[in-house]
């Protein structure tokens, strides 16, 4: 669709020609392609960068939880802010649970709410006790950096559980929270997430370098496949720019809304759409292989991870 609009608005035939050998395109076309490629690169880095950083943090938390389960580099000012938001949230939640009390561990009731998204008489009082416990833990140690190794796992789990409960409370139509109370709980949730959902600077730099090196090494194979093997004719400048604009916008939107998408799938689909709109035709064998890869990737990954889990659980 974007290609058809471009054809209607821009009538310069140079834009709709395929590259001629090693001849460089006109300067203005080169500028357009640099801008669209930059957009795709930025969106790709943001989207795939999140996956890379998430995997690294998952490994770090699983292997060295005492060092990375909590943000031990949290500044003292943010720790003080955590205490303030914790006290304010505790008052709001305790008021909602007034008249009810719990005996024993408050975590099952909060976990039940997070799982079922259904408020019960025990939700607010249990959550109030859990918020109070976490606040007392942080106040006791003075900072997250001083939390003992044996307590790190439980503290992180409690913080994460409270954060998820507050997230669902904000969406729950059955809650009786007013605007100010929601703002108070969201401020507390932000403090919790700052302590648990963090990424060290060195991880960000490592992932950025890895993505850059990967693109530098494998760019030729990607360019040849996308530019020459999807359509029956070589990709024109306009087709490439249209596909890249659509890919950048789609990946960027998915990044904003937290949707899981594949950069390669999106860009390849954009190229295929541009080829179809131009009447260039598609190479059936390439499209078939791409579709088969998309369809089989998820079940194959599920079966492989399941088999490895069973194997490792019996071995270790």
Secondary structure per residue as TSV (DSSP state, phi and psi in degrees):
chain	resnum	aa	ss	phi	psi
A	1	X	-	360.0	-43.4
A	2	X	H	-63.8	-38.0
A	3	X	H	-63.9	-40.8
A	4	X	H	-65.7	-39.6
A	5	X	H	-64.1	-41.8
A	6	X	H	-62.6	-40.1
A	7	X	H	-63.6	-34.2
A	8	X	H	-73.2	-35.4
A	9	X	H	-89.3	-36.9
A	10	X	-	-115.0	116.5
A	11	X	-	-100.9	5.7
A	12	X	-	-69.9	118.2
A	13	X	G	-65.7	-22.1
A	14	X	G	-62.3	-29.2
A	15	X	G	-71.8	-22.1
A	16	X	G	-107.6	16.2
A	17	X	S	-98.1	151.2
A	18	X	B	-82.1	154.9
A	19	X	-	-59.0	145.3
A	20	X	-	-107.8	95.7
A	21	X	T	58.8	-128.5
A	22	X	T	-97.6	11.0
A	23	X	-	-70.8	130.1
A	24	X	-	-73.1	143.6
A	25	X	-	-70.8	164.3
A	26	X	-	-54.9	152.8
A	27	X	H	-58.0	-40.5
A	28	X	H	-69.0	-34.7
A	29	X	H	-70.1	-39.7
A	30	X	H	-59.9	-40.1
A	31	X	H	-62.4	-42.5
A	32	X	H	-61.6	-45.1
A	33	X	H	-66.5	-35.9
A	34	X	H	-63.9	-41.6
A	35	X	H	-65.1	-45.5
A	36	X	H	-68.7	-37.9
A	37	X	H	-65.1	-38.1
A	38	X	H	-62.8	-40.2
A	39	X	H	-61.5	-44.5
A	40	X	H	-65.3	-41.7
A	41	X	H	-63.0	-42.6
A	42	X	H	-64.2	-46.8
A	43	X	H	-64.7	-40.3
A	44	X	H	-63.2	-43.8
A	45	X	H	-63.7	-39.7
A	46	X	H	-68.2	-43.9
A	47	X	H	-72.6	-55.5
A	48	X	H	-72.8	-26.9
A	49	X	H	-63.1	-38.8
A	50	X	H	-62.2	-40.8
A	51	X	H	-63.8	-46.3
A	52	X	H	-62.2	-45.5
A	53	X	H	-66.1	-37.9
A	54	X	H	-62.8	-42.7
A	55	X	H	-65.6	-42.1
A	56	X	H	-63.7	-44.2
A	57	X	H	-65.2	-35.7
A	58	X	H	-62.2	-42.5
A	59	X	H	-66.9	-43.3
A	60	X	H	-64.2	-43.7
A	61	X	H	-66.3	-34.5
A	62	X	H	-74.9	-33.0
A	63	X	H	-95.5	-38.8
A	64	X	-	-130.6	66.2
A	65	X	H	-62.2	-30.4
A	66	X	H	-66.0	-23.3
A	67	X	H	-94.8	-31.0
A	68	X	H	-125.2	-0.3
A	69	X	S	-70.0	-32.6
A	70	X	S	-122.6	150.5
A	71	X	-	-78.1	89.2
A	72	X	T	-73.9	-11.6
A	73	X	T	-91.6	8.8
A	74	X	-	-62.0	126.7
A	75	X	-	-62.4	155.7
A	76	X	H	-58.8	-35.2
A	77	X	H	-62.8	-38.7
A	78	X	H	-73.5	-29.4
A	79	X	H	-66.6	-40.6
A	80	X	H	-65.1	-39.3
A	81	X	H	-65.2	-36.2
A	82	X	H	-59.2	-43.7
A	83	X	H	-62.7	-40.1
A	84	X	H	-65.9	-47.9
A	85	X	H	-66.8	-32.9
A	86	X	H	-65.9	-44.6
A	87	X	H	-63.2	-42.2
A	88	X	H	-65.9	-43.4
A	89	X	H	-66.2	-37.7
A	90	X	H	-61.7	-39.0
A	91	X	H	-65.6	-42.9
A	92	X	H	-63.0	-48.2
A	93	X	H	-69.5	-39.3
A	94	X	H	-63.5	-36.9
A	95	X	H	-64.9	-37.0
A	96	X	H	-71.2	-27.1
A	97	X	T	-99.8	12.8
A	98	X	T	-60.2	139.6
A	99	X	T	92.4	-6.8
A	100	X	-	-123.6	148.6
A	101	X	-	-137.8	158.6
A	102	X	-	-124.6	155.0
A	103	X	-	-122.5	126.0
A	104	X	S	95.4	-153.0
A	105	X	-	-73.5	126.1
A	106	X	S	-81.2	-12.9
A	107	X	H	-65.3	-40.6
A	108	X	H	-57.3	-40.7
A	109	X	H	-66.7	-39.8
A	110	X	H	-70.3	-40.0
A	111	X	H	-63.0	-38.9
A	112	X	H	-61.8	-40.1
A	113	X	H	-66.7	-42.6
A	114	X	H	-63.1	-35.0
A	115	X	H	-77.6	-44.4
A	116	X	H	-97.3	-16.1
A	117	X	-	57.3	37.4
A	118	X	-	-129.0	118.6
A	119	X	-	-69.2	141.5
A	120	X	-	-133.9	175.8
A	121	X	H	-62.8	-26.2
A	122	X	H	-90.6	-5.3
A	123	X	H	-64.6	-58.2
A	124	X	H	-64.3	-48.1
A	125	X	H	-63.0	-36.9
A	126	X	H	-67.2	-42.1
A	127	X	H	-65.0	-37.2
A	128	X	H	-62.4	-43.0
A	129	X	H	-64.5	-41.4
A	130	X	H	-66.2	-41.8
A	131	X	H	-62.1	-42.7
A	132	X	H	-63.0	-42.9
A	133	X	H	-61.0	-45.6
A	134	X	H	-64.3	-43.0
A	135	X	H	-59.7	-41.2
A	136	X	H	-67.3	-35.7
A	137	X	H	-64.1	-47.5
A	138	X	H	-65.2	-40.9
A	139	X	H	-65.8	-36.3
A	140	X	H	-63.7	-43.6
A	141	X	H	-88.7	-17.7
A	142	X	S	88.1	-32.7
A	143	X	S	-159.8	160.8
A	144	X	G	-67.8	-25.0
A	145	X	G	-68.0	-19.7
A	146	X	G	-100.9	2.5
A	147	X	S	-67.0	126.0
A	148	X	-	-60.9	152.1
A	149	X	H	-57.3	-39.4
A	150	X	H	-71.1	-16.0
A	151	X	H	-101.6	-9.7
A	152	X	H	-59.7	-47.3
A	153	X	H	-61.0	-46.7
A	154	X	H	-65.7	-40.5
A	155	X	H	-63.1	-44.4
A	156	X	H	-62.9	-44.6
A	157	X	H	-61.0	-41.3
A	158	X	H	-64.8	-43.1
A	159	X	H	-62.6	-43.7
A	160	X	H	-65.5	-41.1
A	161	X	H	-63.4	-43.4
A	162	X	H	-63.9	-43.3
A	163	X	H	-60.1	-44.0
A	164	X	H	-66.7	-39.7
A	165	X	H	-62.4	-42.8
A	166	X	H	-65.9	-37.9
A	167	X	H	-60.7	-44.4
A	168	X	H	-73.9	-31.3
A	169	X	H	-61.5	-38.6
A	170	X	H	-64.0	-26.1
A	171	X	H	-96.8	-12.4
A	172	X	-	-74.8	121.2
A	173	X	T	-72.8	-16.3
A	174	X	T	-86.3	-9.5
A	175	X	-	-73.5	155.7
A	176	X	-	-113.1	37.5
A	177	X	-	-85.1	134.3
A	178	X	-	-87.6	-179.7
A	179	X	H	-61.4	-44.5
A	180	X	H	-66.5	-38.3
A	181	X	H	-66.9	-39.5
A	182	X	H	-63.2	-40.2
A	183	X	H	-62.9	-40.0
A	184	X	H	-63.9	-44.9
A	185	X	H	-67.7	-37.0
A	186	X	H	-67.1	-36.3
A	187	X	H	-63.9	-40.1
A	188	X	H	-67.0	-40.0
A	189	X	H	-61.1	-39.4
A	190	X	H	-61.5	-39.0
A	191	X	H	-66.6	-39.9
A	192	X	H	-63.5	-45.1
A	193	X	H	-65.6	-33.6
A	194	X	H	-64.4	-26.4
A	195	X	H	-88.2	-22.7
A	196	X	H	-117.8	-36.2
A	197	X	S	-101.4	75.2
A	198	X	-	-128.7	159.0
A	199	X	-	-134.0	119.7
A	200	X	-	-59.9	151.4
A	201	X	H	-59.4	-38.1
A	202	X	H	-65.5	-30.0
A	203	X	H	-69.1	-42.0
A	204	X	H	-61.0	-44.3
A	205	X	H	-65.5	-42.1
A	206	X	H	-62.4	-42.7
A	207	X	H	-67.9	-40.3
A	208	X	H	-61.2	-43.9
A	209	X	H	-64.4	-42.9
A	210	X	H	-61.8	-44.2
A	211	X	H	-64.1	-42.2
A	212	X	H	-64.0	-45.5
A	213	X	H	-65.7	-39.1
A	214	X	H	-61.7	-40.9
A	215	X	H	-68.5	-40.3
A	216	X	H	-62.4	-37.0
A	217	X	H	-81.1	-42.0
A	218	X	H	-102.5	11.2
A	219	X	H	-62.3	-36.8
A	220	X	H	-65.0	-42.7
A	221	X	H	-63.3	-40.2
A	222	X	H	-65.1	-46.1
A	223	X	H	-62.2	-44.0
A	224	X	H	-63.6	-44.8
A	225	X	H	-64.3	-49.3
A	226	X	H	-71.1	-40.4
A	227	X	H	-83.1	-26.4
A	228	X	H	-124.0	-21.1
A	229	X	S	-107.4	-3.4
A	230	X	S	-89.0	-46.3
A	231	X	B	-98.1	166.2
A	232	X	S	-78.8	-17.5
A	233	X	S	-122.5	165.0
A	234	X	-	-66.6	145.5
A	235	X	-	-63.3	131.4
A	236	X	B	-86.8	168.9
A	237	X	H	-60.7	-43.0
A	238	X	H	-66.3	-40.6
A	239	X	H	-63.6	-43.2
A	240	X	H	-63.5	-45.0
A	241	X	H	-63.9	-41.1
A	242	X	H	-63.7	-46.8
A	243	X	H	-62.5	-39.6
A	244	X	H	-69.9	-39.1
A	245	X	H	-62.4	-45.2
A	246	X	H	-63.6	-42.8
A	247	X	H	-63.5	-45.1
A	248	X	H	-62.0	-43.9
A	249	X	H	-66.6	-42.4
A	250	X	H	-67.1	-46.8
A	251	X	H	-66.9	-39.4
A	252	X	H	-62.4	-42.5
A	253	X	H	-64.6	-41.9
A	254	X	H	-62.7	-36.2
A	255	X	H	-65.2	-43.5
A	256	X	H	-64.3	-42.8
A	257	X	H	-91.8	3.0
A	258	X	T	69.4	33.8
A	259	X	-	-94.5	137.5
A	260	X	-	-79.9	110.9
A	261	X	-	-132.4	159.3
A	262	X	-	-102.9	127.2
A	263	X	H	-59.3	-44.2
A	264	X	H	-63.1	-42.7
A	265	X	H	-62.5	-44.2
A	266	X	H	-65.1	-47.7
A	267	X	H	-65.6	-42.2
A	268	X	H	-63.1	-40.2
A	269	X	H	-65.3	-38.6
A	270	X	H	-63.0	-42.1
A	271	X	H	-64.6	-43.5
A	272	X	H	-61.8	-40.1
A	273	X	H	-64.9	-40.5
A	274	X	H	-65.2	-38.5
A	275	X	H	-64.2	-44.5
A	276	X	H	-64.8	-41.5
A	277	X	H	-65.5	-30.6
A	278	X	H	-85.8	-8.1
A	279	X	T	75.1	21.6
A	280	X	-	-78.7	-19.9
A	281	X	-	85.8	157.0
A	282	X	B	-121.0	146.2
A	283	X	-	-81.5	109.5
A	284	X	H	-59.1	-39.4
A	285	X	H	-62.9	-43.5
A	286	X	H	-66.3	-45.2
A	287	X	H	-62.5	-40.2
A	288	X	H	-62.6	-45.0
A	289	X	H	-63.1	-39.2
A	290	X	H	-64.8	-45.2
A	291	X	H	-65.1	-41.2
A	292	X	H	-62.4	-39.5
A	293	X	H	-64.7	-42.2
A	294	X	H	-63.2	-42.8
A	295	X	H	-72.0	-38.4
A	296	X	H	-87.9	-18.6
A	297	X	H	-59.2	-50.5
A	298	X	H	-63.4	-54.0
A	299	X	H	-63.5	-35.2
A	300	X	H	-64.4	-42.4
A	301	X	H	-64.9	-39.2
A	302	X	H	-63.3	-47.3
A	303	X	H	-64.4	-41.7
A	304	X	H	-65.9	-46.5
A	305	X	H	-65.8	-38.4
A	306	X	H	-63.3	-42.9
A	307	X	H	-65.5	-41.1
A	308	X	H	-65.6	-38.1
A	309	X	H	-62.8	-46.1
A	310	X	H	-62.2	-42.4
A	311	X	H	-62.7	-49.6
A	312	X	H	-68.2	-34.8
A	313	X	H	-65.7	-30.8
A	314	X	H	-83.7	-28.7
A	315	X	H	-79.1	-38.0
A	316	X	-	-114.6	360.0
